[in-house]
Amino acid sequence: MFSQHFCQTFGRTLKLLPARLSPISLAVLTIVLATSLHTSAWSQTQPAPNPNQQETPPAAGGPQSDVGPYAIPKKKEEPPAPPPEKPKKVEGMPNYSLTVDVPLVNVDVLVTTKNGQFIPNLKKENFRITEDGVPQTISNFAISDAPITAVLLVEFASTNYYFVVDALNAAYSFAHNLKKDDWVAVVSYDMKPQIMVDFTQDKTAVFGALNQLRMPGFAETNLFDALYDTLDRMDRVEGHKYIILISTGFDSFSKLTLDQIMKKIKTTHDVTIFPVSIGWAERNYYESHGMTAPHGAGIPISNMDYLQADNQMNTFAKMTGGRAYFPRFEAELPEIFHDIVGDIRNQYNLAYHPTNTKLDGSYRKLKVEVVAPDGGPLKVRDQKGKDIKYQIIAREGYTAKHTVD
């Protein structure tokens, strides 16, 4: 169709041209005419645009192709996340849970004299606890053993064989009463103090230190120097401390005087001394025969010297709130040290459900008081009927938060 139309149009055009045309002009004219006719024919084959028809917008996400300067790839649909897996049950492992309903507050309380001696025989009705000023009801009450911090100060000198044996037996008796949470140091003295083992909770280390006390060196028993040095070292240890003094009480050659050691004791407020005298059986034997038990190594000593030593041991105990013991037989030692440990170890365990049950992480202030059955202040008296001042040692508060069972 296109060829036929071209020939007819070309023929008509030639009739209108001049008769004479050069071959080049004729060729150019042919090319121009053919191009025009081709363009006209192509436009006739295309449909005419409708002015009222709106252009269809492209699909959301841009062209279907992911190439080109403005091509925006479609967002691919992602599969939903799988649900979290439940933890597998491990055989033999208990179930854990948070307890948030009714909390229980435990309070350990020490009630001692001003010098650290335990006040026994108190009951639940003798204690009053307030939390942020609000009275609480004590639900649980018990007495348990508290850990101790003590120095075992042992006289170990080349004096009297029986004195040495008594000292070792007494030291071992005390060591047998130790528990795993106790802190104990062992110091021996003759001319000067010697630290056998520093503060430790290892009971075997304490026995190992005592096992080294086999061959005494010097005959001097410089008690005042040793006691002063021990007090000075214990001043750096926090909390209330105790000295278990195993000695004849006789001082033979100290640089310090009795007055000086007494002043040192008066200025020490957190140490209690429990003296245990040694050599009483030997002394009684010699005294019954009108003689004085030899101290050893030619050091002159009289019965008056021993009596003065006993008096010094009593004074050390009274000044610090302890008790002095003078066993006459070895069989008395276990009971003596059981009493000593009971005096310095016991504490009261109280527990209550707080009226404020919110576990909001707040700090609650506690106050523990000791009262009489009628609600008034409790009065404690000694064997002579004199009032004794006492102190209550308990934590000042706690943080209310969730706990894990």
PLY file of the C-alpha trace (Angstrom):
ply
format ascii 1.0
element vertex 405
property float x
property float y
property float z
element edge 404
property int vertex1
property int vertex2
end_header
0.00 0.00 0.00
2.78 2.37 0.90
4.66 1.73 -2.40
1.57 2.38 -4.56
0.78 5.63 -2.78
4.37 6.77 -3.16
4.42 6.16 -6.92
1.19 8.08 -7.55
2.34 11.03 -5.48
5.77 11.07 -7.10
4.24 11.01 -10.58
2.03 14.01 -9.89
4.95 15.93 -8.43
7.09 15.41 -11.55
4.39 16.94 -13.80
4.58 20.16 -11.82
8.38 20.51 -12.03
10.29 22.28 -14.76
11.16 20.20 -17.76
14.88 20.48 -17.30
16.36 19.17 -13.94
19.81 18.04 -13.35
20.27 14.44 -12.18
21.51 15.57 -8.72
18.48 17.81 -8.15
16.19 15.03 -9.18
17.80 12.62 -6.68
17.51 15.08 -3.76
13.92 15.76 -4.59
13.15 12.06 -4.59
14.64 11.57 -1.10
12.73 14.52 0.42
9.46 13.41 -1.05
9.90 9.86 0.17
10.60 10.98 3.74
7.51 13.21 3.85
5.26 10.52 2.54
6.60 7.99 5.04
5.93 10.32 7.94
2.40 11.02 6.75
1.62 7.36 6.35
2.91 6.52 9.87
0.77 9.21 11.48
-2.32 7.90 9.73
-1.80 4.41 11.15
-1.70 5.68 14.84
-5.00 6.39 16.67
-5.74 9.99 17.48
-5.36 10.91 21.12
-8.54 11.52 23.13
-8.27 14.86 25.01
-10.86 13.77 27.59
-9.08 10.58 28.51
-6.97 10.74 31.72
-3.57 9.17 31.82
-3.42 6.02 33.98
-0.98 6.54 36.85
1.83 4.04 37.29
1.38 1.26 39.80
2.48 1.90 43.35
6.13 1.23 43.79
7.19 2.67 40.42
7.89 0.82 37.19
7.86 -2.92 37.05
11.55 -2.92 36.26
14.16 -2.51 39.01
16.54 -0.69 36.67
16.75 2.87 35.42
17.62 6.20 37.00
14.30 6.50 38.91
13.30 2.88 39.28
12.04 2.14 42.85
11.97 -1.57 43.67
8.82 -2.92 45.23
8.99 -3.74 48.93
9.10 -7.46 49.32
6.71 -8.94 51.83
8.54 -10.47 54.87
7.18 -13.52 56.64
6.00 -12.95 60.28
8.59 -13.55 63.06
8.33 -16.96 64.69
7.11 -17.01 68.32
9.87 -17.25 71.01
10.74 -20.73 72.09
9.84 -21.77 75.59
12.85 -22.54 77.82
13.54 -26.20 78.03
13.15 -27.88 81.38
16.49 -29.02 82.74
16.21 -32.21 84.69
17.14 -31.82 88.33
16.95 -28.00 88.34
14.35 -26.47 90.68
11.80 -23.93 89.48
12.63 -20.31 90.34
10.11 -17.59 91.02
9.98 -14.04 92.31
8.29 -13.57 95.65
6.56 -10.22 95.68
3.57 -10.82 97.89
4.58 -10.84 101.57
8.25 -9.98 102.29
10.02 -11.08 105.46
12.65 -8.89 107.12
15.34 -10.58 109.25
17.19 -8.56 111.88
20.14 -9.87 113.93
20.47 -8.11 117.27
23.30 -8.11 119.81
22.48 -6.98 123.34
25.60 -6.55 125.43
26.93 -4.50 128.28
28.89 -1.41 127.36
32.01 -3.56 127.54
30.71 -6.25 125.21
29.37 -8.94 127.57
26.31 -10.74 126.23
23.03 -10.23 128.10
21.19 -13.57 128.05
17.63 -14.74 128.77
15.81 -12.07 126.78
12.52 -13.11 125.15
10.52 -12.00 122.12
8.36 -9.76 124.30
11.47 -7.82 125.33
12.07 -6.51 121.79
10.34 -3.73 119.92
10.98 -2.96 116.23
9.81 0.08 114.29
10.17 0.61 110.55
10.14 4.26 109.49
8.56 4.97 112.86
5.77 2.38 112.44
5.68 -0.46 115.03
6.08 -3.96 113.59
4.95 -7.35 114.90
7.77 -9.84 115.48
6.82 -13.19 113.94
10.03 -15.20 114.40
12.44 -15.22 117.34
15.56 -17.29 118.02
19.04 -17.14 119.54
22.02 -18.03 117.36
25.79 -17.86 117.39
27.45 -14.78 115.92
31.00 -14.87 114.51
33.76 -13.52 116.75
36.98 -11.62 116.20
39.56 -12.55 118.82
43.27 -12.81 119.56
44.50 -15.85 121.46
47.38 -14.38 123.51
49.35 -17.24 125.06
52.20 -17.13 127.57
54.82 -19.55 126.24
58.11 -19.22 128.08
60.81 -21.47 129.45
59.47 -21.33 132.98
57.59 -24.15 134.67
56.80 -27.32 132.71
53.31 -27.57 134.20
52.59 -23.95 133.30
53.48 -24.67 129.68
51.28 -27.76 129.58
48.37 -25.84 131.06
48.83 -23.05 128.52
48.78 -25.45 125.57
45.76 -27.35 126.88
43.86 -24.12 127.39
44.78 -22.87 123.92
43.63 -26.08 122.26
40.37 -26.01 124.24
39.61 -22.54 122.90
40.50 -23.54 119.33
38.06 -26.45 119.49
35.22 -23.95 120.10
35.90 -22.00 116.91
33.50 -21.95 113.99
34.06 -21.35 110.29
33.02 -17.68 110.38
35.23 -16.72 113.35
38.32 -14.57 112.84
41.17 -15.55 115.16
44.85 -14.65 115.47
47.39 -16.50 117.64
50.12 -14.57 119.46
52.61 -16.09 121.87
54.90 -14.14 124.15
57.93 -14.58 126.36
60.45 -11.73 126.15
58.40 -10.21 123.34
55.20 -11.05 121.45
55.36 -13.17 118.33
52.52 -13.50 115.83
52.11 -17.21 115.11
49.23 -16.68 112.68
47.45 -13.47 111.74
43.67 -13.15 111.63
42.27 -16.15 109.79
39.09 -18.16 109.46
41.06 -21.32 108.79
40.78 -23.49 111.88
43.60 -25.75 110.72
45.89 -22.72 110.54
45.13 -21.98 114.21
45.97 -25.54 115.23
49.10 -25.37 113.09
50.23 -22.27 114.94
49.66 -23.93 118.32
51.58 -27.00 117.16
54.67 -24.82 116.79
54.66 -24.08 120.52
56.91 -26.94 121.57
60.30 -25.55 122.60
60.13 -22.39 124.74
62.96 -19.95 124.21
63.29 -17.32 126.94
62.17 -17.46 130.57
60.90 -13.89 130.63
57.13 -13.37 130.70
56.70 -9.76 129.65
52.92 -9.62 129.88
52.50 -5.83 129.91
54.52 -5.35 126.73
52.70 -8.16 124.94
49.25 -6.95 125.98
50.02 -3.35 124.99
51.29 -4.46 121.58
48.21 -6.62 121.00
45.81 -3.82 121.95
47.67 -1.46 119.67
47.38 -3.84 116.71
43.70 -4.57 117.33
42.92 -0.87 117.26
43.14 -1.10 113.45
40.48 -3.81 113.27
36.86 -2.65 112.97
34.10 -3.81 115.28
34.21 -5.28 118.75
37.18 -7.56 119.46
38.21 -9.94 122.21
41.47 -11.05 123.77
41.64 -14.55 125.23
44.59 -14.15 127.59
46.12 -17.46 128.71
48.77 -16.56 131.26
50.03 -16.81 134.80
49.47 -13.05 134.96
53.05 -12.60 136.19
55.18 -9.96 134.47
58.91 -10.46 134.90
60.72 -7.88 132.80
58.43 -5.59 130.75
59.54 -2.15 129.67
56.06 -0.86 130.48
54.71 -0.47 133.99
51.35 -1.60 135.32
50.10 2.00 135.30
50.99 2.37 131.63
49.15 -0.77 130.58
46.15 0.29 132.68
46.00 3.65 130.88
46.16 1.83 127.55
43.23 -0.39 128.52
41.17 2.61 129.66
41.55 4.31 126.29
40.51 1.14 124.42
36.71 0.96 124.19
36.04 -1.89 121.75
38.13 -4.75 123.20
37.05 -7.18 125.91
39.63 -9.30 127.74
38.91 -12.79 129.07
41.91 -13.93 131.15
42.41 -17.64 131.93
45.02 -18.28 134.60
47.41 -21.24 134.30
49.49 -23.14 136.89
46.93 -23.24 139.70
47.34 -26.98 140.36
51.10 -26.57 140.63
50.77 -23.56 142.88
48.34 -25.35 145.21
50.71 -28.30 145.50
53.67 -26.16 146.52
51.62 -23.93 148.81
50.27 -26.97 150.63
53.89 -27.84 151.41
54.77 -24.33 152.54
56.67 -23.41 149.38
56.22 -21.28 146.29
55.87 -22.85 142.85
59.04 -22.06 140.88
58.60 -19.80 137.91
61.70 -21.15 136.20
65.17 -20.10 135.07
66.09 -18.84 138.51
63.63 -15.90 138.47
62.76 -15.20 142.11
59.03 -15.20 142.79
56.87 -15.39 145.91
53.30 -16.29 146.70
52.60 -12.56 146.90
53.74 -12.21 143.31
51.23 -14.84 142.22
48.46 -13.13 144.19
49.31 -9.84 142.53
49.21 -11.59 139.15
45.73 -12.93 139.93
44.59 -9.46 140.90
45.92 -8.02 137.62
44.04 -10.63 135.61
40.82 -9.78 137.44
41.38 -6.07 136.84
41.93 -6.55 133.08
38.63 -8.42 132.87
36.57 -5.95 134.90
37.90 -2.92 133.07
36.88 -4.34 129.70
33.66 -6.17 130.60
35.11 -9.68 130.54
35.46 -12.35 133.20
38.60 -13.91 134.66
38.87 -17.68 135.21
41.20 -19.56 137.55
40.86 -23.27 136.78
42.36 -25.66 139.32
42.09 -28.71 137.11
42.52 -29.37 133.42
39.00 -30.84 133.22
37.56 -27.38 133.88
38.95 -25.91 130.65
36.28 -27.13 128.17
33.47 -25.71 130.28
35.34 -22.44 130.83
35.84 -21.81 127.12
32.28 -22.85 126.40
31.16 -20.09 128.77
33.53 -17.55 127.24
32.39 -18.28 123.70
28.78 -18.12 124.88
29.37 -14.66 126.31
30.90 -13.25 123.15
29.09 -15.13 120.39
25.35 -15.18 121.13
22.91 -12.95 119.27
19.15 -12.67 118.92
17.49 -13.30 115.54
14.25 -11.41 114.91
11.98 -11.46 111.85
8.77 -9.66 110.90
6.44 -9.04 107.95
6.50 -5.28 107.31
3.24 -3.37 107.25
4.52 -1.58 104.13
4.58 -4.46 101.64
5.65 -2.37 98.63
8.89 -3.59 97.09
9.72 -0.27 95.50
13.46 -0.14 96.19
13.10 2.44 98.95
15.29 2.47 102.04
13.47 1.72 105.31
14.94 2.87 108.62
14.88 0.40 111.49
15.00 0.94 115.21
15.31 -1.90 117.73
14.57 -1.35 121.41
14.65 -3.59 124.47
11.64 -3.13 126.76
10.19 -4.58 129.94
6.99 -6.67 129.89
4.96 -3.56 130.75
6.41 -1.69 127.77
8.76 0.49 129.79
12.57 0.52 129.59
14.18 -2.79 130.52
16.45 -2.67 133.55
19.34 -5.12 133.74
21.06 -5.69 137.07
24.21 -7.58 138.05
24.52 -10.14 140.83
24.78 -7.37 143.40
21.55 -5.74 142.23
23.22 -2.77 140.56
21.83 -1.46 137.27
23.95 -2.29 134.23
24.10 -0.11 131.15
23.68 -2.06 127.94
23.85 -1.45 124.23
21.83 -2.75 121.29
23.68 -3.52 118.07
21.51 -3.99 114.97
21.42 -2.78 111.41
19.95 0.65 110.82
17.77 -0.21 107.83
17.24 -2.19 104.66
16.26 -1.71 101.02
12.83 -3.06 100.06
13.27 -4.88 96.75
12.31 -8.09 95.01
14.09 -11.23 96.07
14.58 -14.49 94.22
13.67 -17.78 95.87
0 1
1 2
2 3
3 4
4 5
5 6
6 7
7 8
8 9
9 10
10 11
11 12
12 13
13 14
14 15
15 16
16 17
17 18
18 19
19 20
20 21
21 22
22 23
23 24
24 25
25 26
26 27
27 28
28 29
29 30
30 31
31 32
32 33
33 34
34 35
35 36
36 37
37 38
38 39
39 40
40 41
41 42
42 43
43 44
44 45
45 46
46 47
47 48
48 49
49 50
50 51
51 52
52 53
53 54
54 55
55 56
56 57
57 58
58 59
59 60
60 61
61 62
62 63
63 64
64 65
65 66
66 67
67 68
68 69
69 70
70 71
71 72
72 73
73 74
74 75
75 76
76 77
77 78
78 79
79 80
80 81
81 82
82 83
83 84
84 85
85 86
86 87
87 88
88 89
89 90
90 91
91 92
92 93
93 94
94 95
95 96
96 97
97 98
98 99
99 100
100 101
101 102
102 103
103 104
104 105
105 106
106 107
107 108
108 109
109 110
110 111
111 112
112 113
113 114
114 115
115 116
116 117
117 118
118 119
119 120
120 121
121 122
122 123
123 124
124 125
125 126
126 127
127 128
128 129
129 130
130 131
131 132
132 133
133 134
134 135
135 136
136 137
137 138
138 139
139 140
140 141
141 142
142 143
143 144
144 145
145 146
146 147
147 148
148 149
149 150
150 151
151 152
152 153
153 154
154 155
155 156
156 157
157 158
158 159
159 160
160 161
161 162
162 163
163 164
164 165
165 166
166 167
167 168
168 169
169 170
170 171
171 172
172 173
173 174
174 175
175 176
176 177
177 178
178 179
179 180
180 181
181 182
182 183
183 184
184 185
185 186
186 187
187 188
188 189
189 190
190 191
191 192
192 193
193 194
194 195
195 196
196 197
197 198
198 199
199 200
200 201
201 202
202 203
203 204
204 205
205 206
206 207
207 208
208 209
209 210
210 211
211 212
212 213
213 214
214 215
215 216
216 217
217 218
218 219
219 220
220 221
221 222
222 223
223 224
224 225
225 226
226 227
227 228
228 229
229 230
230 231
231 232
232 233
233 234
234 235
235 236
236 237
237 238
238 239
239 240
240 241
241 242
242 243
243 244
244 245
245 246
246 247
247 248
248 249
249 250
250 251
251 252
252 253
253 254
254 255
255 256
256 257
257 258
258 259
259 260
260 261
261 262
262 263
263 264
264 265
265 266
266 267
267 268
268 269
269 270
270 271
271 272
272 273
273 274
274 275
275 276
276 277
277 278
278 279
279 280
280 281
281 282
282 283
283 284
284 285
285 286
286 287
287 288
288 289
289 290
290 291
291 292
292 293
293 294
294 295
295 296
296 297
297 298
298 299
299 300
300 301
301 302
302 303
303 304
304 305
305 306
306 307
307 308
308 309
309 310
310 311
311 312
312 313
313 314
314 315
315 316
316 317
317 318
318 319
319 320
320 321
321 322
322 323
323 324
324 325
325 326
326 327
327 328
328 329
329 330
330 331
331 332
332 333
333 334
334 335
335 336
336 337
337 338
338 339
339 340
340 341
341 342
342 343
343 344
344 345
345 346
346 347
347 348
348 349
349 350
350 351
351 352
352 353
353 354
354 355
355 356
356 357
357 358
358 359
359 360
360 361
361 362
362 363
363 364
364 365
365 366
366 367
367 368
368 369
369 370
370 371
371 372
372 373
373 374
374 375
375 376
376 377
377 378
378 379
379 380
380 381
381 382
382 383
383 384
384 385
385 386
386 387
387 388
388 389
389 390
390 391
391 392
392 393
393 394
394 395
395 396
396 397
397 398
398 399
399 400
400 401
401 402
402 403
403 404
